[in-house]
Every structure is written in C-alpha cells, then in structure tokens.
C-alpha cells in the first residue's frame, strides 16, 4: 500500500537533536523522529486481524435494534428523511472565503460542519432502520464530500496544501468518513468505498507521514501541547484503524499516536489543570479518550494510553475540581459562560478510572446522534467490558475548596450549598497559557447558580482572534476582566507576566490567597502590586479582594467589576448587582481618597454583551489600597 513506501523513507531520517532548556514543558516535548520500526513490529503482533471502530456494523443487529425500539432516535430519522429530500447542505464558496474577504472565520467552519453533519444523520438512520432507505443519499453525500474543494478549515487554508493538510476539520472528516465505511460495510458500492479510501490517503494519511519523513512544517501540532494534538492524532489514527487492511500499516499510525500524544498530556500542568479552559478540555481530552478507546479495542486492551501516567488521574479530576457551586463553572480562557463538562467524558472517566465524578448516576447518553464517534462509543460501551473491575467508588465528600497549586487557581465553596450561597474561582497563572486572556488576578463569583461577576468568557472567533491583534479585543485582554488597570495600561502578554503566589492559607472558616501581580504591568517605577483574596464562610459568605500598590510616581489606579447582571449604585461606596434571580452587594473602600464609578457596555459578542464597571481612585497616587467586598443578598 501507499503508506509502506513512505514508511521506508521515514526509517532513514535521523532523529532531531536538542531540546529547549528554558520552558520546563518544552523539555518534556517529544520531537519528530523516524517511525520506530521495532515498535511497529511489536504493535503489529498485538493488533486484531479485523478492522475496528465505534459501534458495530449495520448487520450486527442486537444493539442497533434495541436502540431503534427505544424510541429515543426518532429525531435523527426525521432529520435523515429531510436530507433525503433536500440533499446535504451545499458548498458555499462565499462563506468559505469569508475568512479572507470579511475576516469571518466562523461561517466557513460552520458550513463545513453542516455538510459532514448531514452524512452523520444519514448513517445513523440507515444503521437504525437497516432498510437501505438512506443508502443512496449516503453515497451521494460521500461523493460530494470526497470531491469537496477542501476538508480544511478556512483559517488553515493554503492553496498549495489545502487538499493534503491534517488539521481539526480534516481530522473530523477523516474519522467520520472512515466510520461510515465501517458501519455500512457491504451496503456501500465498492467504487465509492475505494474513492473514499483514496481520499483518506490523499488528504490525511500520506500528508502526515510526509511530515514525519521530511520534517516539514505542515503539522506543527505533532509537537504541540494543546487540543490540536489530541484532535488530529485521534481523527487520523482512528480512521486508519477503521479502513487500512494491512496490520503493519495500521501499526505505523498507532506508533505515531502513541509517541506524539505524550505532548498533549505534557500540556496539562502536573496538578491536572487545563489552561485552555473547560470547553477545550471537553474538545481535546474528549478526543484523547476516543483515541485511547480505539487503540484499546484494536489491541484487546494491550495498549492503554491511561497506563503508567500518574497525571491522568489528576487530569480526570479537573472537571469536578473546577465546579464552583450548583453545577456552575468559571469561563476561563476561550470558554463561554455557563459551559458544562461533557457528560460523556464524566461517564467514561468514572468507569475507566473508578472515579465517581459529579452527576454520574444521572448521565443519560442514549438518543444522542451528534457524531459517529463519541455518541456511538457510549451506545456501544466497550470500555465497560474491558474494565469491569473499575466500578465507580462511593461519592466523594463535599469539598470546601479545590486548589491547583501548580496553576495557582483556587475554587472556594461555602460550608454547605443552599439557596443564595456564594462561591468563587480565583485565578493566578501566567499570560502565555493556551487560549490566554491576560487575566492574572481574575475571579468568577457565583451566587446560587448565577455568575454575577467575573470572567466574561469567549467572544466569536474572527481572523484577528489568533493573530498579533488578538488583544485588541477588550474581552481577550485584561481590560475585560476584573483586574487592575494602571494609568490606562493593561496587563502585558507573555510568560514573564505571572502571578507569584505569596500566601495560601486555608481553614474551614476562611481561605486566603495572596499573589504578586507586578510582573504583569509595564509601568516604570512600579514597586509592588499585590492582590489578596479572602473568602469567609459562615451565615453569609463574603469575598474580599484587596489590591495594595506602590509606584515611584503618582499613577491612576482602578479595578473593575465585570458582570452580565444589572449594576445599581446605591451609595457612594456600594453597588447592587442583580441577576435573573440572585443579588449581590458590592462594597468598595480606599485609603487614598474618593472613589468614583464608571460603567461601560462591551458588546464584542452581540449576543452576550456585558458591563465593565470601573472602580477608580479619582486622583493619581503613589501608593494605596483598594478593597472590594462581595456578599450575597438573601
């Protein structure tokens, strides 16, 4: 096959020498090197003879018939009927090129997703019914997608390699097409199967091997530590395990995944913290579980990406440890407010690691048809069979706090949750994190189950989002966060801007976290800038945020309250923030004269504008203290 020629060339390339010595994460990076022929042989010897994927082919009816008779899949049948009549959404060149003509990167991505999503619905419907009613539409959709101009997202488009570049969209297309061939098996005409497999070689398998062969720059995610690494490795490797007949060729891709997925795990801090935020944890680690499960199944449990990696248990606990209270989480990094953990990941980790993660007992996954990967994995749960001893343990006791000591991120909770109780997440870190927002010293406050103050979260992506102009957006820079602004100057970007933890003192009644933020501001003559959080438990919870500062010359100093609630001034030193059902009192004081309030609406996301309420010391000062106290109103 085509892979074997490229493999032989890969084996001739010497390893890349040298490692960076500055960043400790970089020291852990696995660099591009030739395919390990010895490891390929070992994997070949343990791979199943049969191709394998998620779910079962249409002719293995036991589970498919049960799913159909449950009545939970009627919605996808109606959707498939509509697609049969109307066809899959068309290719829209204007939407795709909007990235370059209008700076709109999202509309083209959405168009690509709608087309592959239509194929997903058709495949589910045919497997559920087994009446060949949808086969014609499936084959037509496959032909259109196979001959589509590109599988690559607009932001990654390049005229020289758009038909042969593995990135996020290519990975999704590859895995979905391969699952289609696996599930529908001999229902598909041999000609369309051959065309699909040739397209997978051209657009995914060969380009990836070419990078390992020549060390070109097309697939920098191989040595990356963010979600791209897991998403792309998962999509291509799982596709290979589904469609390549040769065990040795499949073993090549397993060996690649086994080697370079270590970089994704290295991107998590040792305490399990994911700097990309909750949404990208769902995305990246969700694909990591798919990769792990696919390899586990293909090797009868002999290769397990969870094994011999103590960090995995900490990573698994990231989800429950990030909950503030009442199922509400902070929107740190590129994450929307009120985002939730993936229930599929919670279920998977509960069973695979024996962890009783939150809401495990209430997770119902039948009826979901968003994809041909995760939703099928949970409808046909192989992992429960291979790890029957990993039954979830008894529920963990309620935790007053979760402390990520490496990340410098603390979540504080009341003595017990009750109506109108208050909890918060307090963030340190540095300003060169994945999906960074220049947010040192930021915080999120939840009362009841409402976010009444804190990090505003994500805004829609544009061509500027991942460019040098990223921090021109107020929401992505520190201006749109509840952190100091000094003489109009925001926090700077880069790893050199970091919150140094000076004190963490936790007791049942009060938690104190103090950090030095001075490195985040390029202010000549800044002598010190500290922020202290003091969270008190009792009849009513309180969070006190105190900034102390000193400069060599007078500077204007302000902090901010970020909220999607309604802020009402009720006195010279108090605000009332009202949400939909909850209220919070904000009291501010300073030892350096008058404070005045100024409110600004920021609508960089027109669907979710928010208010930045500046709390400012009126005149420039050389030193001082500004304290803001938050407490729920019951």
VENLINUR-V877232 format. One record per residue. RES is the residue in three letters. PHI is phi in degrees with one decimal (* if undefined). Layout:
BEGIN
res=RES phi=PHI
res=RES phi=PHI
END
This chain:
BEGIN
res=UNK phi=*
res=UNK phi=-63.6
res=UNK phi=-63.0
res=UNK phi=-66.0
res=UNK phi=-64.5
res=UNK phi=-64.9
res=UNK phi=-61.4
res=UNK phi=-63.2
res=UNK phi=-70.8
res=UNK phi=-58.1
res=UNK phi=-69.3
res=UNK phi=-92.4
res=UNK phi=-86.1
res=UNK phi=-70.0
res=UNK phi=-71.6
res=UNK phi=-80.7
res=UNK phi=-91.1
res=UNK phi=89.8
res=UNK phi=-134.8
res=UNK phi=-65.7
res=UNK phi=-114.2
res=UNK phi=-90.8
res=UNK phi=-91.9
res=UNK phi=-60.0
res=UNK phi=-67.3
res=UNK phi=-61.9
res=UNK phi=-64.6
res=UNK phi=-93.8
res=UNK phi=-69.8
res=UNK phi=-85.8
res=UNK phi=-85.9
res=UNK phi=-67.6
res=UNK phi=-146.6
res=UNK phi=-58.7
res=UNK phi=-59.5
res=UNK phi=-80.8
res=UNK phi=-61.5
res=UNK phi=-65.6
res=UNK phi=-67.1
res=UNK phi=-59.0
res=UNK phi=-63.9
res=UNK phi=-63.6
res=UNK phi=-67.6
res=UNK phi=-55.6
res=UNK phi=-69.3
res=UNK phi=-112.1
res=UNK phi=-70.6
res=UNK phi=-63.1
res=UNK phi=-67.9
res=UNK phi=-83.8
res=UNK phi=-69.9
res=UNK phi=-145.4
res=UNK phi=-156.6
res=UNK phi=-89.8
res=UNK phi=78.5
res=UNK phi=-131.6
res=UNK phi=-55.0
res=UNK phi=-52.9
res=UNK phi=-78.8
res=UNK phi=-89.7
res=UNK phi=-84.7
res=UNK phi=-53.1
res=UNK phi=-75.7
res=UNK phi=-58.4
res=UNK phi=-66.0
res=UNK phi=-64.8
res=UNK phi=-63.3
res=UNK phi=-63.4
res=UNK phi=-71.7
res=UNK phi=-68.4
res=UNK phi=79.0
res=UNK phi=-83.7
res=UNK phi=-114.2
res=UNK phi=-64.2
res=UNK phi=-62.3
res=UNK phi=-69.9
res=UNK phi=-66.8
res=UNK phi=-66.2
res=UNK phi=-64.0
res=UNK phi=-64.5
res=UNK phi=-61.1
res=UNK phi=-65.2
res=UNK phi=-67.1
res=UNK phi=-58.0
res=UNK phi=-76.0
res=UNK phi=-104.3
res=UNK phi=83.6
res=UNK phi=-74.5
res=UNK phi=-53.1
res=UNK phi=-76.1
res=UNK phi=-71.9
res=UNK phi=-120.2
res=UNK phi=-63.0
res=UNK phi=-63.7
res=UNK phi=-64.8
res=UNK phi=-63.7
res=UNK phi=-82.1
res=UNK phi=-58.8
res=UNK phi=-56.7
res=UNK phi=-97.7
res=UNK phi=-95.2
res=UNK phi=-129.3
res=UNK phi=71.7
res=UNK phi=-102.5
res=UNK phi=-90.3
res=UNK phi=-82.2
res=UNK phi=-63.1
res=UNK phi=-66.6
res=UNK phi=-61.9
res=UNK phi=-63.4
res=UNK phi=-63.6
res=UNK phi=-59.9
res=UNK phi=-66.4
res=UNK phi=-63.0
res=UNK phi=-68.0
res=UNK phi=-72.6
res=UNK phi=-65.6
res=UNK phi=-64.2
res=UNK phi=-61.9
res=UNK phi=-56.7
res=UNK phi=-62.4
res=UNK phi=-64.6
res=UNK phi=-67.4
res=UNK phi=-55.9
res=UNK phi=-62.8
res=UNK phi=-68.7
res=UNK phi=-66.9
res=UNK phi=-70.6
res=UNK phi=-92.7
res=UNK phi=56.7
res=UNK phi=-114.2
res=UNK phi=60.9
res=UNK phi=-67.0
res=UNK phi=-108.6
res=UNK phi=-62.7
res=UNK phi=-58.6
res=UNK phi=-68.6
res=UNK phi=-62.0
res=UNK phi=-64.9
res=UNK phi=-64.8
res=UNK phi=-63.4
res=UNK phi=-59.4
res=UNK phi=-60.7
res=UNK phi=-65.2
res=UNK phi=-71.6
res=UNK phi=-60.8
res=UNK phi=-94.9
res=UNK phi=-59.5
res=UNK phi=-49.7
res=UNK phi=-159.4
res=UNK phi=-102.0
res=UNK phi=-93.4
res=UNK phi=-60.2
res=UNK phi=-54.5
res=UNK phi=-63.6
res=UNK phi=-106.7
res=UNK phi=-67.6
res=UNK phi=-149.8
res=UNK phi=-57.8
res=UNK phi=-81.0
res=UNK phi=-136.9
res=UNK phi=-62.9
res=UNK phi=-94.7
res=UNK phi=-150.5
res=UNK phi=-137.8
res=UNK phi=-91.6
res=UNK phi=-141.7
res=UNK phi=-61.0
res=UNK phi=-69.1
res=UNK phi=-58.6
res=UNK phi=-61.8
res=UNK phi=-64.1
res=UNK phi=-59.7
res=UNK phi=-62.3
res=UNK phi=-65.7
res=UNK phi=-67.3
res=UNK phi=-63.6
res=UNK phi=-64.1
res=UNK phi=-62.8
res=UNK phi=-60.5
res=UNK phi=-64.6
res=UNK phi=-68.5
res=UNK phi=-72.3
res=UNK phi=-93.0
res=UNK phi=44.7
res=UNK phi=-77.0
res=UNK phi=-69.0
res=UNK phi=-87.5
res=UNK phi=-62.8
res=UNK phi=-60.2
res=UNK phi=-63.2
res=UNK phi=-70.7
res=UNK phi=-63.1
res=UNK phi=-62.5
res=UNK phi=-61.5
res=UNK phi=-64.7
res=UNK phi=-65.9
res=UNK phi=-61.2
res=UNK phi=-65.3
res=UNK phi=-63.6
res=UNK phi=-62.1
res=UNK phi=-67.9
res=UNK phi=-95.5
res=UNK phi=-132.5
res=UNK phi=-63.9
res=UNK phi=-66.2
res=UNK phi=-59.3
res=UNK phi=-66.7
res=UNK phi=-64.3
res=UNK phi=-65.0
res=UNK phi=-64.8
res=UNK phi=-69.1
res=UNK phi=-70.9
res=UNK phi=-106.7
res=UNK phi=57.6
res=UNK phi=-71.6
res=UNK phi=-96.7
res=UNK phi=-68.9
res=UNK phi=-128.0
res=UNK phi=-62.8
res=UNK phi=-65.2
res=UNK phi=-57.7
res=UNK phi=-105.4
res=UNK phi=-84.7
res=UNK phi=-121.6
res=UNK phi=-110.2
res=UNK phi=-60.2
res=UNK phi=-54.2
res=UNK phi=-57.5
res=UNK phi=-69.8
res=UNK phi=-63.9
res=UNK phi=-71.7
res=UNK phi=-62.8
res=UNK phi=-63.7
res=UNK phi=-60.1
res=UNK phi=-73.8
res=UNK phi=-65.2
res=UNK phi=-62.6
res=UNK phi=-63.2
res=UNK phi=-62.0
res=UNK phi=-67.9
res=UNK phi=-92.2
res=UNK phi=-128.1
res=UNK phi=-89.9
res=UNK phi=-64.5
res=UNK phi=-71.0
res=UNK phi=-62.5
res=UNK phi=-66.5
res=UNK phi=-65.7
res=UNK phi=-62.3
res=UNK phi=-62.7
res=UNK phi=-59.1
res=UNK phi=-71.3
res=UNK phi=-64.2
res=UNK phi=-65.5
res=UNK phi=-64.3
res=UNK phi=-62.4
res=UNK phi=-59.9
res=UNK phi=-76.6
res=UNK phi=-87.3
res=UNK phi=-67.2
res=UNK phi=-59.7
res=UNK phi=-68.6
res=UNK phi=-62.0
res=UNK phi=-64.5
res=UNK phi=-63.6
res=UNK phi=-70.8
res=UNK phi=-81.1
res=UNK phi=-70.6
res=UNK phi=-63.8
res=UNK phi=-85.0
res=UNK phi=92.2
res=UNK phi=-70.6
res=UNK phi=-107.6
res=UNK phi=-70.2
res=UNK phi=-74.6
res=UNK phi=92.5
res=UNK phi=-62.9
res=UNK phi=-63.3
res=UNK phi=-77.9
res=UNK phi=-64.1
res=UNK phi=-55.2
res=UNK phi=-71.9
res=UNK phi=-70.1
res=UNK phi=-71.1
res=UNK phi=-60.3
res=UNK phi=-71.6
res=UNK phi=-62.0
res=UNK phi=-65.5
res=UNK phi=-63.1
res=UNK phi=-62.9
res=UNK phi=-59.0
res=UNK phi=-66.6
res=UNK phi=-64.0
res=UNK phi=-68.5
res=UNK phi=-57.3
res=UNK phi=-68.6
res=UNK phi=-69.6
res=UNK phi=-116.0
res=UNK phi=52.6
res=UNK phi=81.1
res=UNK phi=-83.9
res=UNK phi=-120.5
res=UNK phi=-128.6
res=UNK phi=-68.0
res=UNK phi=-84.5
res=UNK phi=-73.0
res=UNK phi=54.5
res=UNK phi=-137.7
res=UNK phi=-62.4
res=UNK phi=-69.2
res=UNK phi=-58.6
res=UNK phi=-62.9
res=UNK phi=-66.9
res=UNK phi=-62.3
res=UNK phi=-60.8
res=UNK phi=-82.3
res=UNK phi=-55.1
res=UNK phi=-63.0
res=UNK phi=-65.2
res=UNK phi=-72.5
res=UNK phi=-88.7
res=UNK phi=-67.4
res=UNK phi=-81.7
res=UNK phi=-151.2
res=UNK phi=54.0
res=UNK phi=70.1
res=UNK phi=-114.1
res=UNK phi=-126.8
res=UNK phi=-76.0
res=UNK phi=-100.8
res=UNK phi=-75.5
res=UNK phi=65.0
res=UNK phi=-80.7
res=UNK phi=-144.8
res=UNK phi=-79.0
res=UNK phi=-58.5
res=UNK phi=71.1
res=UNK phi=-64.9
res=UNK phi=-121.3
res=UNK phi=-64.4
res=UNK phi=-65.5
res=UNK phi=-64.5
res=UNK phi=-64.9
res=UNK phi=-65.4
res=UNK phi=-57.6
res=UNK phi=-65.1
res=UNK phi=-61.4
res=UNK phi=-69.5
res=UNK phi=-58.8
res=UNK phi=-77.2
res=UNK phi=-73.4
res=UNK phi=-109.3
res=UNK phi=72.0
res=UNK phi=-97.6
res=UNK phi=-91.6
res=UNK phi=-84.2
res=UNK phi=-54.8
res=UNK phi=63.8
res=UNK phi=-57.0
res=UNK phi=-65.3
res=UNK phi=-98.5
res=UNK phi=-76.5
res=UNK phi=-117.5
res=UNK phi=-110.1
res=UNK phi=-67.8
res=UNK phi=97.1
res=UNK phi=-86.0
res=UNK phi=-137.3
res=UNK phi=-73.0
res=UNK phi=-152.4
res=UNK phi=-108.1
res=UNK phi=-121.6
res=UNK phi=-62.1
res=UNK phi=-65.6
res=UNK phi=-73.2
res=UNK phi=-59.6
res=UNK phi=-83.1
res=UNK phi=-77.8
res=UNK phi=-125.7
res=UNK phi=-75.7
res=UNK phi=-61.2
res=UNK phi=-63.3
res=UNK phi=-68.8
res=UNK phi=-75.4
res=UNK phi=-83.7
res=UNK phi=-128.1
res=UNK phi=-64.6
res=UNK phi=-80.6
res=UNK phi=-85.9
res=UNK phi=-72.4
res=UNK phi=-56.2
res=UNK phi=-79.5
res=UNK phi=-63.1
res=UNK phi=-55.4
res=UNK phi=-70.2
res=UNK phi=-70.9
res=UNK phi=-60.2
res=UNK phi=-105.8
res=UNK phi=-68.4
res=UNK phi=-155.6
res=UNK phi=-128.4
res=UNK phi=-121.3
res=UNK phi=-90.7
res=UNK phi=-70.7
res=UNK phi=-77.9
res=UNK phi=-73.1
res=UNK phi=73.8
res=UNK phi=-122.9
res=UNK phi=-123.7
res=UNK phi=-111.2
res=UNK phi=-115.8
res=UNK phi=-132.1
res=UNK phi=-71.7
res=UNK phi=-60.2
res=UNK phi=-153.2
res=UNK phi=-84.4
res=UNK phi=-155.5
res=UNK phi=-53.6
res=UNK phi=73.9
res=UNK phi=-72.5
res=UNK phi=-127.7
res=UNK phi=-135.7
res=UNK phi=-156.2
res=UNK phi=-116.0
res=UNK phi=-120.8
res=UNK phi=-116.9
res=UNK phi=-102.6
res=UNK phi=86.3
res=UNK phi=-143.4
res=UNK phi=-99.3
res=UNK phi=-135.1
res=UNK phi=-89.5
res=UNK phi=-59.8
res=UNK phi=54.4
res=UNK phi=-65.1
res=UNK phi=-123.7
res=UNK phi=48.7
res=UNK phi=-130.5
res=UNK phi=-64.4
res=UNK phi=86.8
res=UNK phi=-72.6
res=UNK phi=-153.9
res=UNK phi=-131.0
res=UNK phi=-116.2
res=UNK phi=-115.4
res=UNK phi=-118.2
res=UNK phi=65.8
res=UNK phi=-128.2
res=UNK phi=-110.6
res=UNK phi=-83.0
res=UNK phi=-96.0
res=UNK phi=-158.4
res=UNK phi=131.7
res=UNK phi=-57.3
res=UNK phi=-76.9
res=UNK phi=88.8
res=UNK phi=-82.1
res=UNK phi=-117.6
res=UNK phi=-57.0
res=UNK phi=-72.7
res=UNK phi=-136.2
res=UNK phi=-64.0
res=UNK phi=-83.3
res=UNK phi=-57.3
res=UNK phi=-112.9
res=UNK phi=-117.5
res=UNK phi=-66.9
res=UNK phi=-93.7
res=UNK phi=-51.9
res=UNK phi=-86.9
res=UNK phi=-72.6
res=UNK phi=-76.2
res=UNK phi=-61.9
res=UNK phi=-70.4
res=UNK phi=-91.7
res=UNK phi=-89.2
res=UNK phi=-72.6
res=UNK phi=-58.1
res=UNK phi=-90.9
res=UNK phi=-128.4
res=UNK phi=-80.3
res=UNK phi=-132.1
res=UNK phi=-62.5
res=UNK phi=-125.3
res=UNK phi=-115.6
res=UNK phi=49.1
res=UNK phi=79.2
res=UNK phi=-97.1
res=UNK phi=-89.0
res=UNK phi=-66.6
res=UNK phi=-89.4
res=UNK phi=-87.5
res=UNK phi=116.5
res=UNK phi=-65.4
res=UNK phi=-69.0
res=UNK phi=-89.2
res=UNK phi=-142.6
res=UNK phi=-86.7
res=UNK phi=-88.0
res=UNK phi=-76.3
res=UNK phi=-95.6
res=UNK phi=-155.3
res=UNK phi=-136.3
res=UNK phi=-128.3
res=UNK phi=-115.7
res=UNK phi=-134.2
res=UNK phi=-59.4
res=UNK phi=-100.5
res=UNK phi=-156.1
res=UNK phi=-117.4
res=UNK phi=-123.9
res=UNK phi=-132.2
res=UNK phi=-125.4
res=UNK phi=-139.3
res=UNK phi=-94.5
res=UNK phi=-107.7
res=UNK phi=-62.1
res=UNK phi=-69.4
res=UNK phi=-82.1
res=UNK phi=-121.6
res=UNK phi=-89.8
res=UNK phi=-112.3
res=UNK phi=-58.8
res=UNK phi=81.3
res=UNK phi=-70.2
res=UNK phi=-96.8
res=UNK phi=-161.6
res=UNK phi=-149.4
res=UNK phi=-122.3
res=UNK phi=-126.6
res=UNK phi=-116.2
res=UNK phi=-102.2
res=UNK phi=-133.2
res=UNK phi=-105.5
res=UNK phi=-110.9
res=UNK phi=-102.1
res=UNK phi=156.8
res=UNK phi=-57.0
res=UNK phi=-133.4
res=UNK phi=-74.1
res=UNK phi=-140.1
res=UNK phi=-124.5
res=UNK phi=-108.5
res=UNK phi=-115.5
res=UNK phi=-120.4
res=UNK phi=-104.5
res=UNK phi=-119.4
res=UNK phi=-148.3
res=UNK phi=-152.7
res=UNK phi=-126.4
res=UNK phi=-77.6
res=UNK phi=-140.9
res=UNK phi=-61.1
res=UNK phi=-135.7
res=UNK phi=-74.7
res=UNK phi=-132.4
res=UNK phi=-149.2
res=UNK phi=-120.7
res=UNK phi=-143.2
res=UNK phi=-111.7
res=UNK phi=-107.0
res=UNK phi=-153.0
res=UNK phi=-102.5
res=UNK phi=-86.1
res=UNK phi=-105.1
res=UNK phi=-96.0
res=UNK phi=-123.6
res=UNK phi=-76.6
res=UNK phi=-114.3
res=UNK phi=-166.5
res=UNK phi=-65.0
res=UNK phi=-130.7
res=UNK phi=-143.0
res=UNK phi=-124.1
res=UNK phi=-117.0
res=UNK phi=-104.3
res=UNK phi=-113.1
res=UNK phi=-96.2
res=UNK phi=-70.2
res=UNK phi=-131.2
res=UNK phi=-108.6
res=UNK phi=-135.4
res=UNK phi=-141.7
res=UNK phi=-92.0
res=UNK phi=-120.5
res=UNK phi=-118.9
res=UNK phi=-129.2
res=UNK phi=-141.8
res=UNK phi=-146.9
res=UNK phi=-92.5
res=UNK phi=-127.9
res=UNK phi=89.7
res=UNK phi=-66.9
res=UNK phi=-115.8
res=UNK phi=-130.1
res=UNK phi=-112.1
res=UNK phi=-140.2
res=UNK phi=-108.7
res=UNK phi=-137.9
res=UNK phi=-89.8
res=UNK phi=-113.7
res=UNK phi=-124.5
res=UNK phi=-66.7
res=UNK phi=-112.6
res=UNK phi=-64.3
res=UNK phi=-84.4
res=UNK phi=-148.3
res=UNK phi=-66.5
res=UNK phi=-144.4
res=UNK phi=-105.1
res=UNK phi=-107.0
res=UNK phi=-101.9
res=UNK phi=-75.7
res=UNK phi=-114.3
res=UNK phi=-121.7
res=UNK phi=-73.1
res=UNK phi=-61.8
res=UNK phi=-114.0
res=UNK phi=-58.8
res=UNK phi=-138.1
res=UNK phi=-85.4
res=UNK phi=-156.5
res=UNK phi=165.6
res=UNK phi=-143.3
res=UNK phi=-127.8
res=UNK phi=-120.0
res=UNK phi=-124.0
res=UNK phi=-115.0
res=UNK phi=-112.9
res=UNK phi=-151.1
res=UNK phi=-72.8
res=UNK phi=-105.1
res=UNK phi=-109.7
END
